């Protein structure tokens, strides 16, 4: 019985959050609610230190923490303290890859498996941000899957953060049945082109 059990959703600053972060928050609240959990939102900037945040989590009896995307450098103590199980969603800047790899890698592999079972030609159109370890984790998972399935089924197109005309032409030449991108901005651009 999980009634009354609370989870925390933590962002560096919810007040100035990017649209994706607000969508992550909505999705987490919805899914947690469907499973019977409550969710309380926290902004890390409201606390003098990570230990101060963890003291609040402990005092309120919160049983798990979901860390939202962050363009700020997040302290390692968020991932190494054993106050409550901690997972992340979205991208994380300057967080060692071994702290984010397992769940993100598995999610990418699971998505690609489902797409390969459904579509003949899947293309991963990836604008990898160099400073985001989470982007590199996704890229690693995609490259590993592409090696197994070969370019006939799964192809990887690496692009700059803002793909140019030649990147879009490369995508057109492949004529994919499904396109995988890293973020919502890219998904909107791909969707607007009808891919």
C-alpha positions, 0 to 999 in steps of 0.5 A: 500500500503506497497511499500517502508515500511522497516522492520528490521532483527536484530541479535546479530552479523550477521558476525559470524551467525550460518547457521540457522540464515542466513536461517531465514534472507533469509526466512524473506527477501523472505516473506517480499518481496512477501508481498511488504516490504523491509528488512534491516539487523542490528547487535546489536553489532554495537550499543553502547546500545539498545536505540542507536539501537532504535534511528536508527530504529526511524530515518529510519522510520522502521516499524517492527523488527524481532529479529533473534536467539541469543546465547547471552543474549539479553537485555529486552529493545529489547522487552519492548520498543514501538518503533516498533512492535517486534517479534522473530524467532529461539531461544532466550537465557535468554529472559523471556518466557512471551515475546516469548510465544504467537507466538512461542507457536501458531506456534508449535500448528499449525504445530502439528495440521496439522501433526495430521490431515495428519499422524497417528503417530507423534513423537516430538523428542526434544533435549531441551537446558536448557538455551533456554527459546524458547525451553521450550515454544516449549516443553510446547506447545507439551506437551499440545497437547500430553495431548489432542491427547494422545500417540496414535497420538502424542508422545513426546521423550525428548532427551539430546542436543546430542541424544545417541544410546538409544534415536535413538532406542526409536525413532525406536521403535515408528515407527513414520509417522512424526517426529518433531524436534527443530532445523536444526541439528536434522532435518538433523540427522533424515533425514539421517536416512530416518525418 
